[in-house]
Amino acid sequence: MKLEFGKVRFRALEPDDIDLLYDWENDSEIWEVSNTYEPFSKYILAKYIKESQRDIYESKQVRMIIETIEGKAVGAIDLFDFDPFHFRAGVGILIHDEKDRKLGYANDSLQLLCNYVTNHLQLHQLFANISADNEASIKLFENNGFELSGIKKDWRRTMDGWKNELMFQRIFE
């Protein structure tokens, strides 16, 4: 079965993705969003790619590359803190290049992910942690059925000071 919806499709990480991940993970412009504090080496990323072939039930996480239907990699989508007992997971999404944003890729990716986790993993809920000043992400998740469920005050220390983090949840029936 292809994981495809609208303008995007998901695929597993491949060894050839090392340069792509190296560029994305070492882009200090997005470190604040991804809670990254230092650069990643190609060695560490190669190990990560190799380990990514493990089953989600074993690793408790999965990262998939978001591609356009034409095959251009535009970002990544992650499930993390996968909890098979409580049927929930966290979700993170990245559309890396500014020129690829606001084209519907994130929206289609989130819809595809929701379909995947309900139909294949049978999850009961997804959650997302979003900085209170990240208006684009807040709008994306709200437009896809996620509801604000809590505020973590002064949760993120940034170069500009402390920021609140919002927790959004989507419960599937």
Residue pairs with C-beta under 8 A, 6 or more apart in sequence:
2 9
3 9
3 10
3 11
3 64
3 112
3 116
4 10
4 69
4 112
5 108
5 111
5 112
5 115
6 104
6 107
6 108
6 111
6 112
7 68
7 69
7 103
7 104
7 105
7 108
8 66
8 67
8 68
8 69
8 74
8 105
8 108
8 109
8 112
9 66
9 67
9 68
9 69
9 112
10 64
10 65
10 66
10 67
10 77
10 109
10 112
10 113
10 116
11 64
11 65
11 67
12 52
12 53
12 64
12 65
13 21
13 48
13 49
13 52
13 63
13 64
13 65
14 49
14 65
15 46
15 49
15 50
17 49
17 65
17 73
18 42
18 45
18 46
18 49
20 65
20 73
21 40
21 45
21 48
21 49
22 40
22 42
22 45
23 96
24 30
24 76
24 94
24 96
25 34
25 36
25 39
25 40
25 45
26 39
26 40
27 96
30 36
30 94
30 96
31 37
32 131
32 156
32 158
32 159
33 94
33 131
33 134
34 92
34 94
35 156
51 59
52 59
52 62
52 63
56 62
56 79
56 82
56 121
57 82
57 84
60 80
60 81
60 82
60 83
61 78
61 79
61 80
61 81
61 82
62 78
62 79
62 82
63 76
63 77
63 78
63 79
64 76
64 77
64 78
65 73
65 75
65 76
66 73
66 74
66 75
66 76
66 77
66 93
66 95
66 105
66 109
67 73
67 74
68 74
68 105
74 95
74 96
74 97
74 100
74 105
75 93
75 94
75 95
75 96
75 100
75 105
75 106
75 109
76 93
76 94
77 91
77 92
77 93
77 94
77 109
77 110
77 113
78 90
78 91
78 92
78 93
79 89
79 90
79 91
79 113
79 117
80 89
80 90
80 91
80 92
81 88
81 89
81 90
82 88
82 89
83 89
86 124
87 121
87 122
87 123
87 124
87 125
88 123
88 124
88 125
88 126
88 127
89 117
89 121
89 123
89 126
89 127
90 126
90 127
90 128
90 129
91 110
91 113
91 126
91 127
91 128
92 128
93 106
93 109
93 110
93 113
93 137
93 140
95 101
95 105
95 106
95 109
101 136
102 136
106 140
107 140
107 143
107 144
110 140
110 141
110 144
111 144
113 126
114 126
114 144
114 145
114 170
114 172
117 123
117 126
117 172
118 172
123 172
124 171
124 172
125 169
125 170
125 171
125 172
126 146
126 169
126 170
126 172
127 149
127 167
127 168
127 169
127 170
128 137
128 141
128 146
128 167
128 168
128 169
129 152
129 165
129 166
129 167
129 168
130 137
130 138
130 141
130 165
130 166
130 167
130 168
131 137
131 156
131 163
131 164
131 165
131 166
132 151
132 163
132 164
132 165
132 166
133 163
138 166
138 168
141 168
141 170
142 148
142 168
144 170
145 170
146 168
146 169
146 170
147 168
147 169
147 170
148 166
148 167
148 168
149 167
149 168
149 169
150 166
150 167
151 164
151 165
151 166
151 167
152 164
152 165
152 166
152 167
153 164
154 162
154 163
154 164
155 162
155 163
155 164
155 165
156 162
156 163
156 164
156 165
